[in-house]
Amino acid sequence: MPSPLEGRRLWIAGIGGAGMSGYALLARAWGAEVRGWDRFETPYLQHLAGIQVEISDQPPVPPEGWEPYVSTAFAGRIPGKTRAELLAELVSLRDSIVIAGAHGKTTTSGMIAFCLERLGREPAWLIGADIPQLGGNAGTGTGWLVVEGDESDRTISALRPRIAVVTNVDLDHHTTFGSRAEVEELFDEWLANVDEVVRGEDLSPYDGPLAVPGLHNRRNAATALAALELAGVPREDAAAELAEFRGAARRLERRGEAGNVEVFDDYAHHPAEIAATLEALRDGARLLVLFQPHLYSRTRHLARELAAALAQADVVAVTDVYAAREDPVEGVSGKLVVDALAERRPGMDVAWTPTVDQGTTYLASLARPGDRLLTIGAGDVDRAATLLLERLA
């Protein structure tokens, strides 16, 4: 295979993130020298053996003679090109499938890459979470490049793949978009520049065998199969492999069992995603949920909608907001969701537990054999599943 980045020297700030770590791996496979920096060790760095990574509180000066690329988390603090510019270049160098949309894009991307890999098509992939059956969030095969796109900062519009996929449209990023119509406009403009297009909302849910539960995953599967057909994969061949796909990390991930109580973890942070996740886990057992709101802007705009989705559970504990890239907003906390939930379902067992530790202690104290516990959110609530299993043991 030609090495399209041969002779390039790329220095990546924020190299430990889900996105940038994958870009680093692929850039090196395509011939570039790669180095980078991050503030913390992250699980994604384990995939970057052989790449020099500096860990420090403050970013170093980019080395002379290297091209700096800067993740969104450090934009404005370090001079260099953007994450979006690096991804756009990678997409331009290979026949690519880019998957975007409000919900389901990680799982749909994983389904597509998994089927291509199992069918011997040797894909490369850049996905926002680990796909355990593929060994990570990024791969460097010589076939199609499968990319999870991101509309949150509008940079999806710069990507020019062979095949573009939009799983669905919803208003999820309130600091970027003022309305759902603005999101639709962005996707319409992007798709107008791509020859082959799949719109997941136009498809009927897949009705074949799947290892991942839930109606939302049947919609993801239908979208993945449509994209694979456009990539030249016979539907029956893809469907046979898709039946073996067991999901992405933190997407309805079963983390274990203790005291005859099952513990699951999920990345959902939007009301539609939360509702779909809870529906998929409902099987007659009691469902106890620890929810961590993500972003002050989303919590302020969607507190009632979040409460409506969580009302499907039997017991809910809510932590404070995971700020991520945002500054605190006066009067906005996880208690907005608690109050909305108490109003929606008077008498429901709902608790305001500002920290993850408090939330796990509360749920563990109420759990009984046969229950299902779910930790849900896009922040550091991912550590709660381990705490719950320890406290239930």
BALOBA-1460 file (C-alpha; in Angstrom, 3 decimals):
// residues 393
<rec num="1" residu="m" x="0.000" y="0.000" z="0.000"/>
<rec num="2" residu="p" x="1.315" y="3.512" z="-0.760"/>
<rec num="3" residu="s" x="2.194" y="5.621" z="2.267"/>
<rec num="4" residu="p" x="0.387" y="8.922" z="1.610"/>
<rec num="5" residu="l" x="1.882" y="10.669" z="4.642"/>
<rec num="6" residu="e" x="5.471" y="9.526" z="4.086"/>
<rec num="7" residu="g" x="7.929" y="12.196" z="5.220"/>
<rec num="8" residu="r" x="5.410" y="14.111" z="7.364"/>
<rec num="9" residu="r" x="6.057" y="14.763" z="11.071"/>
<rec num="10" residu="l" x="2.873" y="15.279" z="13.085"/>
<rec num="11" residu="w" x="2.728" y="16.455" z="16.703"/>
<rec num="12" residu="i" x="-0.700" y="16.004" z="18.303"/>
<rec num="13" residu="a" x="-1.937" y="17.895" z="21.360"/>
<rec num="14" residu="g" x="-4.629" y="15.914" z="23.141"/>
<rec num="15" residu="i" x="-3.344" y="12.654" z="21.702"/>
<rec num="16" residu="g" x="-4.990" y="10.627" z="24.471"/>
<rec num="17" residu="g" x="-8.540" y="11.406" z="23.360"/>
<rec num="18" residu="a" x="-10.799" y="8.921" z="21.598"/>
<rec num="19" residu="g" x="-10.519" y="10.813" z="18.333"/>
<rec num="20" residu="m" x="-6.935" y="12.048" z="18.262"/>
<rec num="21" residu="s" x="-5.491" y="8.726" z="19.424"/>
<rec num="22" residu="g" x="-7.077" y="7.046" z="16.431"/>
<rec num="23" residu="y" x="-5.862" y="9.728" z="14.041"/>
<rec num="24" residu="a" x="-2.343" y="9.285" z="15.423"/>
<rec num="25" residu="l" x="-2.426" y="5.527" z="14.901"/>
<rec num="26" residu="l" x="-3.662" y="5.851" z="11.328"/>
<rec num="27" residu="a" x="-1.267" y="8.673" z="10.425"/>
<rec num="28" residu="r" x="1.687" y="6.576" z="11.562"/>
<rec num="29" residu="a" x="0.415" y="3.581" z="9.591"/>
<rec num="30" residu="w" x="0.238" y="5.833" z="6.535"/>
<rec num="31" residu="g" x="3.880" y="6.814" z="6.822"/>
<rec num="32" residu="a" x="4.046" y="9.844" z="9.117"/>
<rec num="33" residu="e" x="6.250" y="10.234" z="12.157"/>
<rec num="34" residu="v" x="3.940" y="10.939" z="15.093"/>
<rec num="35" residu="r" x="4.503" y="12.346" z="18.572"/>
<rec num="36" residu="g" x="2.117" y="13.966" z="21.015"/>
<rec num="37" residu="w" x="1.153" y="15.371" z="24.383"/>
<rec num="38" residu="d" x="-1.739" y="15.082" z="26.799"/>
<rec num="39" residu="r" x="-2.497" y="16.128" z="30.358"/>
<rec num="40" residu="f" x="-3.415" y="12.633" z="31.565"/>
<rec num="41" residu="e" x="-2.869" y="8.987" z="30.841"/>
<rec num="42" residu="t" x="-5.977" y="7.616" z="29.114"/>
<rec num="43" residu="p" x="-7.063" y="4.102" z="28.110"/>
<rec num="44" residu="y" x="-6.643" y="5.009" z="24.443"/>
<rec num="45" residu="l" x="-2.898" y="5.538" z="24.835"/>
<rec num="46" residu="q" x="-2.408" y="1.797" z="25.284"/>
<rec num="47" residu="h" x="-3.058" y="1.450" z="21.546"/>
<rec num="48" residu="l" x="-0.183" y="3.833" z="20.678"/>
<rec num="49" residu="a" x="2.817" y="1.656" z="21.456"/>
<rec num="50" residu="g" x="5.888" y="3.078" z="19.751"/>
<rec num="51" residu="i" x="4.554" y="6.641" z="19.592"/>
<rec num="52" residu="q" x="6.315" y="9.095" z="21.910"/>
<rec num="53" residu="v" x="3.751" y="10.696" z="24.232"/>
<rec num="54" residu="e" x="4.544" y="13.346" z="26.848"/>
<rec num="55" residu="i" x="2.236" y="13.614" z="29.878"/>
<rec num="56" residu="s" x="2.344" y="16.909" z="31.786"/>
<rec num="57" residu="d" x="0.024" y="19.497" z="33.319"/>
<rec num="58" residu="q" x="0.989" y="22.191" z="30.828"/>
<rec num="59" residu="p" x="1.491" y="21.690" z="27.096"/>
<rec num="60" residu="p" x="5.059" y="21.901" z="25.843"/>
<rec num="61" residu="v" x="6.083" y="24.009" z="22.890"/>
<rec num="62" residu="p" x="5.519" y="21.975" z="19.715"/>
<rec num="63" residu="p" x="8.877" y="20.645" z="18.483"/>
<rec num="64" residu="e" x="10.522" y="22.576" z="15.690"/>
<rec num="65" residu="g" x="9.940" y="21.104" z="12.258"/>
<rec num="66" residu="w" x="6.787" y="19.228" z="13.253"/>
<rec num="67" residu="e" x="3.220" y="20.022" z="12.167"/>
<rec num="68" residu="p" x="1.107" y="20.654" z="15.276"/>
<rec num="69" residu="y" x="-2.508" y="19.491" z="15.375"/>
<rec num="70" residu="v" x="-4.620" y="20.458" z="18.368"/>
<rec num="71" residu="s" x="-7.668" y="18.687" z="19.772"/>
<rec num="72" residu="t" x="-10.828" y="20.664" z="20.447"/>
<rec num="73" residu="a" x="-10.180" y="20.445" z="24.188"/>
<rec num="74" residu="f" x="-7.034" y="22.584" z="23.848"/>
<rec num="75" residu="a" x="-8.070" y="24.866" z="20.984"/>
<rec num="76" residu="g" x="-6.848" y="28.412" z="21.561"/>
<rec num="77" residu="r" x="-4.218" y="27.340" z="24.086"/>
<rec num="78" residu="i" x="-1.760" y="25.793" z="21.654"/>
<rec num="79" residu="p" x="-0.965" y="27.033" z="18.142"/>
<rec num="80" residu="g" x="-1.642" y="24.555" z="15.368"/>
<rec num="81" residu="k" x="-4.133" y="23.117" z="12.944"/>
<rec num="82" residu="t" x="-7.432" y="21.731" z="14.172"/>
<rec num="83" residu="r" x="-8.613" y="18.201" z="14.771"/>
<rec num="84" residu="a" x="-11.081" y="18.691" z="11.950"/>
<rec num="85" residu="e" x="-8.336" y="19.577" z="9.463"/>
<rec num="86" residu="l" x="-6.433" y="16.399" z="10.267"/>
<rec num="87" residu="l" x="-9.542" y="14.233" z="9.942"/>
<rec num="88" residu="a" x="-10.525" y="15.891" z="6.662"/>
<rec num="89" residu="e" x="-7.096" y="15.070" z="5.229"/>
<rec num="90" residu="l" x="-7.292" y="11.439" z="6.362"/>
<rec num="91" residu="v" x="-10.758" y="11.041" z="4.835"/>
<rec num="92" residu="s" x="-9.525" y="12.538" z="1.551"/>
<rec num="93" residu="l" x="-6.743" y="9.960" z="1.241"/>
<rec num="94" residu="r" x="-8.917" y="6.830" z="1.138"/>
<rec num="95" residu="d" x="-12.323" y="5.627" z="-0.040"/>
<rec num="96" residu="s" x="-14.249" y="6.504" z="3.096"/>
<rec num="97" residu="i" x="-17.597" y="5.969" z="4.802"/>
<rec num="98" residu="v" x="-18.426" y="8.732" z="7.298"/>
<rec num="99" residu="i" x="-21.221" y="8.154" z="9.797"/>
<rec num="100" residu="a" x="-22.823" y="11.160" z="11.495"/>
<rec num="101" residu="g" x="-26.078" y="11.856" z="13.303"/>
<rec num="102" residu="a" x="-27.396" y="12.693" z="16.754"/>
<rec num="103" residu="h" x="-27.700" y="9.130" z="18.063"/>
<rec num="104" residu="g" x="-26.271" y="5.721" z="17.219"/>
<rec num="105" residu="k" x="-23.276" y="6.776" z="15.164"/>
<rec num="106" residu="t" x="-20.702" y="4.947" z="17.298"/>
<rec num="107" residu="t" x="-22.598" y="1.649" z="17.165"/>
<rec num="108" residu="t" x="-23.428" y="2.041" z="13.471"/>
<rec num="109" residu="s" x="-19.773" y="2.793" z="12.675"/>
<rec num="110" residu="g" x="-18.745" y="-0.239" z="14.683"/>
<rec num="111" residu="m" x="-21.228" y="-2.459" z="12.863"/>
<rec num="112" residu="i" x="-19.908" y="-1.350" z="9.470"/>
<rec num="113" residu="a" x="-16.230" y="-1.781" z="10.388"/>
<rec num="114" residu="f" x="-16.926" y="-5.132" z="12.060"/>
<rec num="115" residu="c" x="-18.708" y="-6.567" z="9.011"/>
<rec num="116" residu="l" x="-16.001" y="-5.349" z="6.641"/>
<rec num="117" residu="e" x="-13.290" y="-6.842" z="8.838"/>
<rec num="118" residu="r" x="-15.064" y="-10.187" z="9.253"/>
<rec num="119" residu="l" x="-15.630" y="-10.390" z="5.505"/>
<rec num="120" residu="g" x="-11.926" y="-9.939" z="4.785"/>
<rec num="121" residu="r" x="-12.246" y="-6.408" z="3.385"/>
<rec num="122" residu="e" x="-9.420" y="-5.140" z="5.665"/>
<rec num="123" residu="p" x="-10.960" y="-1.799" z="6.689"/>
<rec num="124" residu="a" x="-9.360" y="1.038" z="8.553"/>
<rec num="125" residu="w" x="-11.580" y="2.715" z="11.117"/>
<rec num="126" residu="l" x="-11.739" y="5.750" z="13.382"/>
<rec num="127" residu="i" x="-14.522" y="5.396" z="15.955"/>
<rec num="128" residu="g" x="-15.290" y="7.347" z="19.131"/>
<rec num="129" residu="a" x="-15.231" y="4.308" z="21.428"/>
<rec num="130" residu="d" x="-13.518" y="0.949" z="21.617"/>
<rec num="131" residu="i" x="-15.100" y="-1.868" z="19.624"/>
<rec num="132" residu="p" x="-13.951" y="-4.851" z="21.714"/>
<rec num="133" residu="q" x="-14.309" y="-7.366" z="18.871"/>
<rec num="134" residu="l" x="-12.045" y="-5.192" z="16.710"/>
<rec num="135" residu="g" x="-9.467" y="-4.595" z="19.435"/>
<rec num="136" residu="g" x="-9.856" y="-0.840" z="19.831"/>
<rec num="137" residu="n" x="-11.245" y="2.417" z="18.503"/>
<rec num="138" residu="a" x="-8.978" y="2.581" z="15.459"/>
<rec num="139" residu="g" x="-7.666" y="0.203" z="12.836"/>
<rec num="140" residu="t" x="-5.233" y="0.568" z="9.958"/>
<rec num="141" residu="g" x="-6.333" y="-1.860" z="7.251"/>
<rec num="142" residu="t" x="-5.915" y="-1.161" z="3.555"/>
<rec num="143" residu="g" x="-9.594" y="-1.182" z="2.561"/>
<rec num="144" residu="w" x="-12.435" y="1.244" z="3.228"/>
<rec num="145" residu="l" x="-11.878" y="3.875" z="5.926"/>
<rec num="146" residu="v" x="-14.869" y="3.932" z="8.312"/>
<rec num="147" residu="v" x="-15.141" y="7.183" z="10.278"/>
<rec num="148" residu="e" x="-17.466" y="8.343" z="13.017"/>
<rec num="149" residu="g" x="-18.146" y="11.998" z="12.196"/>
<rec num="150" residu="d" x="-19.141" y="14.782" z="14.559"/>
<rec num="151" residu="e" x="-21.647" y="17.541" z="13.958"/>
<rec num="152" residu="s" x="-21.223" y="19.141" z="17.397"/>
<rec num="153" residu="d" x="-18.883" y="21.858" z="16.066"/>
<rec num="154" residu="r" x="-20.104" y="21.779" z="12.429"/>
<rec num="155" residu="t" x="-16.788" y="20.320" z="11.224"/>
<rec num="156" residu="i" x="-18.588" y="17.398" z="9.574"/>
<rec num="157" residu="s" x="-19.181" y="19.779" z="6.660"/>
<rec num="158" residu="a" x="-15.469" y="19.637" z="5.745"/>
<rec num="159" residu="l" x="-15.439" y="15.855" z="5.171"/>
<rec num="160" residu="r" x="-15.808" y="14.492" z="1.622"/>
<rec num="161" residu="p" x="-16.295" y="10.716" z="1.847"/>
<rec num="162" residu="r" x="-17.446" y="8.345" z="-0.892"/>
<rec num="163" residu="i" x="-20.424" y="7.377" z="1.288"/>
<rec num="164" residu="a" x="-22.106" y="9.649" z="3.843"/>
<rec num="165" residu="v" x="-24.459" y="8.306" z="6.514"/>
<rec num="166" residu="v" x="-26.778" y="10.276" z="8.789"/>
<rec num="167" residu="t" x="-28.321" y="7.992" z="11.394"/>
<rec num="168" residu="n" x="-30.917" y="10.540" z="12.549"/>
<rec num="169" residu="v" x="-31.367" y="14.239" z="13.284"/>
<rec num="170" residu="d" x="-31.963" y="15.771" z="16.710"/>
<rec num="171" residu="l" x="-30.993" y="18.890" z="18.662"/>
<rec num="172" residu="d" x="-28.242" y="17.806" z="21.033"/>
<rec num="173" residu="h" x="-25.614" y="20.584" z="21.026"/>
<rec num="174" residu="h" x="-27.291" y="23.723" z="22.281"/>
<rec num="175" residu="t" x="-24.214" y="25.947" z="22.245"/>
<rec num="176" residu="t" x="-23.742" y="25.296" z="18.515"/>
<rec num="177" residu="f" x="-27.291" y="25.079" z="17.167"/>
<rec num="178" residu="g" x="-30.301" y="27.235" z="17.984"/>
<rec num="179" residu="s" x="-32.861" y="24.775" z="16.640"/>
<rec num="180" residu="r" x="-33.358" y="21.357" z="15.111"/>
<rec num="181" residu="a" x="-33.824" y="23.100" z="11.774"/>
<rec num="182" residu="e" x="-30.232" y="24.336" z="11.940"/>
<rec num="183" residu="v" x="-28.994" y="20.776" z="12.450"/>
<rec num="184" residu="e" x="-31.059" y="19.595" z="9.480"/>
<rec num="185" residu="e" x="-29.633" y="22.395" z="7.354"/>
<rec num="186" residu="l" x="-26.062" y="21.399" z="8.217"/>
<rec num="187" residu="f" x="-26.667" y="17.772" z="7.260"/>
<rec num="188" residu="d" x="-28.505" y="18.715" z="4.054"/>
<rec num="189" residu="e" x="-25.601" y="20.919" z="2.964"/>
<rec num="190" residu="w" x="-23.069" y="18.194" z="3.772"/>
<rec num="191" residu="l" x="-24.964" y="15.423" z="1.987"/>
<rec num="192" residu="a" x="-25.375" y="17.600" z="-1.103"/>
<rec num="193" residu="n" x="-21.602" y="17.299" z="-1.626"/>
<rec num="194" residu="v" x="-21.480" y="13.481" z="-1.409"/>
<rec num="195" residu="d" x="-22.500" y="11.076" z="-4.190"/>
<rec num="196" residu="e" x="-23.693" y="8.122" z="-2.076"/>
<rec num="197" residu="v" x="-25.966" y="8.880" z="0.878"/>
<rec num="198" residu="v" x="-27.802" y="6.867" z="3.554"/>
<rec num="199" residu="r" x="-30.427" y="8.473" z="5.792"/>
<rec num="200" residu="g" x="-31.219" y="6.130" z="8.649"/>
<rec num="201" residu="e" x="-34.547" y="7.766" z="9.453"/>
<rec num="202" residu="d" x="-35.841" y="6.729" z="6.016"/>
<rec num="203" residu="l" x="-35.246" y="3.014" z="6.708"/>
<rec num="204" residu="s" x="-37.369" y="0.395" z="8.454"/>
<rec num="205" residu="p" x="-35.746" y="-1.277" z="11.489"/>
<rec num="206" residu="y" x="-33.779" y="-4.418" z="10.652"/>
<rec num="207" residu="d" x="-35.730" y="-7.575" z="11.498"/>
<rec num="208" residu="g" x="-32.954" y="-10.158" z="11.336"/>
<rec num="209" residu="p" x="-30.970" y="-11.751" z="14.193"/>
<rec num="210" residu="l" x="-28.909" y="-9.383" z="16.366"/>
<rec num="211" residu="a" x="-26.825" y="-9.887" z="19.485"/>
<rec num="212" residu="v" x="-27.386" y="-6.289" z="20.669"/>
<rec num="213" residu="p" x="-30.811" y="-5.513" z="22.160"/>
<rec num="214" residu="g" x="-33.242" y="-2.676" z="21.571"/>
<rec num="215" residu="l" x="-35.233" y="-1.086" z="18.765"/>
<rec num="216" residu="h" x="-32.569" y="1.609" z="18.448"/>
<rec num="217" residu="n" x="-30.002" y="-1.064" z="17.547"/>
<rec num="218" residu="r" x="-32.341" y="-2.475" z="14.896"/>
<rec num="219" residu="r" x="-32.380" y="1.011" z="13.384"/>
<rec num="220" residu="n" x="-28.590" y="1.177" z="13.627"/>
<rec num="221" residu="a" x="-28.354" y="-2.216" z="11.918"/>
<rec num="222" residu="a" x="-30.612" y="-1.152" z="9.042"/>
<rec num="223" residu="t" x="-28.442" y="1.922" z="8.515"/>
<rec num="224" residu="a" x="-25.215" y="-0.086" z="8.619"/>
<rec num="225" residu="l" x="-26.499" y="-2.635" z="6.104"/>
<rec num="226" residu="a" x="-27.567" y="0.106" z="3.689"/>
<rec num="227" residu="a" x="-24.088" y="1.660" z="3.835"/>
<rec num="228" residu="l" x="-22.405" y="-1.705" z="3.349"/>
<rec num="229" residu="e" x="-24.507" y="-2.370" z="0.263"/>
<rec num="230" residu="l" x="-23.330" y="0.947" z="-1.206"/>
<rec num="231" residu="a" x="-19.766" y="-0.177" z="-0.464"/>
<rec num="232" residu="g" x="-20.333" y="-3.283" z="-2.567"/>
<rec num="233" residu="v" x="-21.052" y="-5.819" z="0.179"/>
<rec num="234" residu="p" x="-23.985" y="-8.171" z="-0.569"/>
<rec num="235" residu="r" x="-26.685" y="-7.699" z="2.047"/>
<rec num="236" residu="e" x="-26.922" y="-11.373" z="2.931"/>
<rec num="237" residu="d" x="-23.168" y="-11.575" z="3.540"/>
<rec num="238" residu="a" x="-23.195" y="-8.504" z="5.766"/>
<rec num="239" residu="a" x="-26.273" y="-9.658" z="7.682"/>
<rec num="240" residu="a" x="-24.656" y="-12.998" z="8.521"/>
<rec num="241" residu="e" x="-21.700" y="-11.215" z="10.149"/>
<rec num="242" residu="l" x="-23.805" y="-8.501" z="11.754"/>
<rec num="243" residu="a" x="-25.619" y="-11.129" z="13.820"/>
<rec num="244" residu="e" x="-22.333" y="-11.690" z="15.712"/>
<rec num="245" residu="f" x="-21.681" y="-8.017" z="16.550"/>
<rec num="246" residu="r" x="-21.746" y="-7.524" z="20.323"/>
<rec num="247" residu="g" x="-21.552" y="-3.762" z="20.555"/>
<rec num="248" residu="a" x="-19.263" y="-0.886" z="21.450"/>
<rec num="249" residu="a" x="-17.757" y="-0.040" z="24.812"/>
<rec num="250" residu="r" x="-20.149" y="1.908" z="27.037"/>
<rec num="251" residu="r" x="-23.101" y="1.172" z="24.758"/>
<rec num="252" residu="l" x="-25.418" y="-1.033" z="26.824"/>
<rec num="253" residu="e" x="-22.275" y="-2.745" z="28.067"/>
<rec num="254" residu="r" x="-22.823" y="-5.460" z="30.658"/>
<rec num="255" residu="r" x="-20.092" y="-4.830" z="33.210"/>
<rec num="256" residu="g" x="-20.753" y="-7.758" z="35.494"/>
<rec num="257" residu="e" x="-22.925" y="-9.291" z="38.190"/>
<rec num="258" residu="a" x="-22.700" y="-9.373" z="41.981"/>
<rec num="259" residu="g" x="-25.229" y="-10.596" z="44.520"/>
<rec num="260" residu="n" x="-27.479" y="-11.692" z="41.633"/>
<rec num="261" residu="v" x="-27.660" y="-8.067" z="40.474"/>
<rec num="262" residu="e" x="-26.595" y="-7.244" z="36.893"/>
<rec num="263" residu="v" x="-24.689" y="-4.001" z="36.286"/>
<rec num="264" residu="f" x="-24.736" y="-2.220" z="32.914"/>
<rec num="265" residu="d" x="-23.050" y="0.956" z="31.679"/>
<rec num="266" residu="d" x="-24.078" y="3.264" z="28.837"/>
<rec num="267" residu="y" x="-22.868" y="6.511" z="27.271"/>
<rec num="268" residu="a" x="-26.360" y="7.947" z="26.624"/>
<rec num="269" residu="h" x="-26.700" y="11.609" z="27.568"/>
<rec num="270" residu="h" x="-29.625" y="12.856" z="25.464"/>
<rec num="271" residu="p" x="-33.261" y="12.087" z="26.362"/>
<rec num="272" residu="a" x="-33.861" y="10.045" z="23.206"/>
<rec num="273" residu="e" x="-30.792" y="7.908" z="23.890"/>
<rec num="274" residu="i" x="-31.689" y="7.413" z="27.540"/>
<rec num="275" residu="a" x="-35.237" y="6.362" z="26.657"/>
<rec num="276" residu="a" x="-33.950" y="3.849" z="24.095"/>
<rec num="277" residu="t" x="-31.430" y="2.398" z="26.543"/>
<rec num="278" residu="l" x="-33.941" y="1.960" z="29.347"/>
<rec num="279" residu="e" x="-36.447" y="0.393" z="26.978"/>
<rec num="280" residu="a" x="-33.841" y="-2.112" z="25.805"/>
<rec num="281" residu="l" x="-32.999" y="-3.127" z="29.396"/>
<rec num="282" residu="r" x="-36.605" y="-3.560" z="30.511"/>
<rec num="283" residu="d" x="-37.312" y="-7.287" z="30.932"/>
<rec num="284" residu="g" x="-39.513" y="-7.395" z="34.030"/>
<rec num="285" residu="a" x="-36.703" y="-6.831" z="36.511"/>
<rec num="286" residu="r" x="-36.506" y="-3.705" z="38.641"/>
<rec num="287" residu="l" x="-34.308" y="-1.087" z="36.968"/>
<rec num="288" residu="l" x="-32.152" y="1.194" z="39.148"/>
<rec num="289" residu="v" x="-30.340" y="4.031" z="37.383"/>
<rec num="290" residu="l" x="-27.450" y="6.349" z="38.244"/>
<rec num="291" residu="f" x="-27.528" y="9.287" z="35.813"/>
<rec num="292" residu="q" x="-24.852" y="11.946" z="35.395"/>
<rec num="293" residu="p" x="-26.016" y="14.959" z="33.328"/>
<rec num="294" residu="h" x="-23.518" y="16.075" z="30.698"/>
<rec num="295" residu="l" x="-22.970" y="19.790" z="29.981"/>
<rec num="296" residu="y" x="-24.693" y="22.722" z="31.666"/>
<rec num="297" residu="s" x="-26.226" y="23.880" z="28.400"/>
<rec num="298" residu="r" x="-27.875" y="20.510" z="27.741"/>
<rec num="299" residu="t" x="-29.099" y="20.206" z="31.338"/>
<rec num="300" residu="r" x="-30.604" y="23.694" z="31.316"/>
<rec num="301" residu="h" x="-32.455" y="23.137" z="28.037"/>
<rec num="302" residu="l" x="-33.504" y="19.502" z="28.504"/>
<rec num="303" residu="a" x="-34.035" y="18.912" z="32.234"/>
<rec num="304" residu="r" x="-37.719" y="18.039" z="31.786"/>
<rec num="305" residu="e" x="-37.059" y="15.835" z="28.777"/>
<rec num="306" residu="l" x="-34.272" y="14.024" z="30.662"/>
<rec num="307" residu="a" x="-36.683" y="13.445" z="33.545"/>
<rec num="308" residu="a" x="-39.340" y="12.076" z="31.192"/>
<rec num="309" residu="a" x="-36.855" y="9.533" z="29.815"/>
<rec num="310" residu="l" x="-35.618" y="8.512" z="33.270"/>
<rec num="311" residu="a" x="-39.188" y="8.056" z="34.493"/>
<rec num="312" residu="q" x="-39.171" y="4.590" z="32.896"/>
<rec num="313" residu="a" x="-36.870" y="3.407" z="35.710"/>
<rec num="314" residu="d" x="-37.938" y="2.224" z="39.162"/>
<rec num="315" residu="v" x="-35.223" y="4.053" z="41.120"/>
<rec num="316" residu="v" x="-33.091" y="6.975" z="39.937"/>
<rec num="317" residu="a" x="-30.124" y="8.760" z="41.492"/>
<rec num="318" residu="v" x="-28.826" y="11.878" z="39.757"/>
<rec num="319" residu="t" x="-25.351" y="13.382" z="40.198"/>
<rec num="320" residu="d" x="-24.241" y="16.903" z="39.505"/>
<rec num="321" residu="v" x="-23.439" y="18.013" z="35.972"/>
<rec num="322" residu="y" x="-20.265" y="16.799" z="34.277"/>
<rec num="323" residu="a" x="-18.958" y="20.092" z="32.898"/>
<rec num="324" residu="a" x="-16.624" y="18.772" z="30.173"/>
<rec num="325" residu="r" x="-15.761" y="21.825" z="28.058"/>
<rec num="326" residu="e" x="-18.244" y="24.246" z="29.688"/>
<rec num="327" residu="d" x="-18.046" y="26.663" z="32.607"/>
<rec num="328" residu="p" x="-20.608" y="26.349" z="35.418"/>
<rec num="329" residu="v" x="-23.920" y="28.143" z="34.947"/>
<rec num="330" residu="e" x="-25.585" y="29.660" z="37.993"/>
<rec num="331" residu="g" x="-28.732" y="27.796" z="38.969"/>
<rec num="332" residu="v" x="-28.013" y="24.807" z="36.735"/>
<rec num="333" residu="s" x="-27.211" y="21.490" z="38.411"/>
<rec num="334" residu="g" x="-28.350" y="17.901" z="38.359"/>
<rec num="335" residu="k" x="-31.031" y="18.841" z="40.876"/>
<rec num="336" residu="l" x="-33.030" y="20.359" z="38.000"/>
<rec num="337" residu="v" x="-33.482" y="16.819" z="36.690"/>
<rec num="338" residu="v" x="-34.343" y="15.484" z="40.153"/>
<rec num="339" residu="d" x="-36.994" y="18.151" z="40.680"/>
<rec num="340" residu="a" x="-38.491" y="17.555" z="37.235"/>
<rec num="341" residu="l" x="-38.574" y="13.810" z="37.848"/>
<rec num="342" residu="a" x="-40.237" y="14.211" z="41.262"/>
<rec num="343" residu="e" x="-42.847" y="16.439" z="39.640"/>
<rec num="344" residu="r" x="-43.449" y="13.974" z="36.818"/>
<rec num="345" residu="r" x="-43.681" y="10.876" z="39.062"/>
<rec num="346" residu="p" x="-44.673" y="11.877" z="42.596"/>
<rec num="347" residu="g" x="-43.622" y="9.223" z="45.064"/>
<rec num="348" residu="m" x="-40.959" y="7.758" z="42.816"/>
<rec num="349" residu="d" x="-37.749" y="6.712" z="44.557"/>
<rec num="350" residu="v" x="-35.480" y="9.476" z="43.222"/>
<rec num="351" residu="a" x="-32.421" y="10.958" z="44.920"/>
<rec num="352" residu="w" x="-30.085" y="13.910" z="44.481"/>
<rec num="353" residu="t" x="-26.587" y="12.449" z="44.949"/>
<rec num="354" residu="p" x="-24.125" y="15.144" z="43.808"/>
<rec num="355" residu="t" x="-21.111" y="12.805" z="43.483"/>
<rec num="356" residu="v" x="-20.687" y="9.506" z="41.695"/>
<rec num="357" residu="d" x="-19.577" y="7.899" z="44.971"/>
<rec num="358" residu="q" x="-22.749" y="9.042" z="46.721"/>
<rec num="359" residu="g" x="-24.873" y="7.751" z="43.850"/>
<rec num="360" residu="t" x="-23.323" y="4.302" z="43.872"/>
<rec num="361" residu="t" x="-23.664" y="4.032" z="47.643"/>
<rec num="362" residu="y" x="-27.345" y="4.952" z="47.400"/>
<rec num="363" residu="l" x="-28.192" y="2.487" z="44.615"/>
<rec num="364" residu="a" x="-26.206" y="-0.355" z="46.195"/>
<rec num="365" residu="s" x="-28.150" y="0.123" z="49.427"/>
<rec num="366" residu="l" x="-31.458" y="-0.348" z="47.597"/>
<rec num="367" residu="a" x="-30.497" y="-3.149" z="45.201"/>
<rec num="368" residu="r" x="-31.900" y="-6.615" z="45.739"/>
<rec num="369" residu="p" x="-31.407" y="-9.938" z="43.918"/>
<rec num="370" residu="g" x="-32.846" y="-9.918" z="40.424"/>
<rec num="371" residu="d" x="-32.433" y="-6.162" z="39.905"/>
<rec num="372" residu="r" x="-30.637" y="-4.491" z="37.031"/>
<rec num="373" residu="l" x="-28.442" y="-1.450" z="37.727"/>
<rec num="374" residu="l" x="-27.527" y="1.019" z="34.996"/>
<rec num="375" residu="t" x="-24.912" y="3.778" z="35.093"/>
<rec num="376" residu="i" x="-25.507" y="6.283" z="32.342"/>
<rec num="377" residu="g" x="-23.898" y="9.479" z="31.030"/>
<rec num="378" residu="a" x="-20.989" y="10.796" z="28.983"/>
<rec num="379" residu="g" x="-18.710" y="11.882" z="31.834"/>
<rec num="380" residu="d" x="-16.742" y="10.084" z="34.533"/>
<rec num="381" residu="v" x="-19.809" y="8.104" z="35.610"/>
<rec num="382" residu="d" x="-18.139" y="5.292" z="33.664"/>
<rec num="383" residu="r" x="-16.198" y="4.463" z="36.863"/>
<rec num="384" residu="a" x="-19.442" y="3.864" z="38.755"/>
<rec num="385" residu="a" x="-20.010" y="0.336" z="37.453"/>
<rec num="386" residu="t" x="-16.833" y="-0.901" z="39.126"/>
<rec num="387" residu="l" x="-17.814" y="0.798" z="42.398"/>
<rec num="388" residu="l" x="-21.273" y="-0.781" z="42.278"/>
<rec num="389" residu="l" x="-19.888" y="-4.266" z="41.704"/>
<rec num="390" residu="e" x="-17.527" y="-3.819" z="44.665"/>
<rec num="391" residu="r" x="-20.333" y="-2.626" z="46.931"/>
<rec num="392" residu="l" x="-22.687" y="-5.396" z="45.868"/>
<rec num="393" residu="a" x="-20.143" y="-8.185" z="46.333"/>
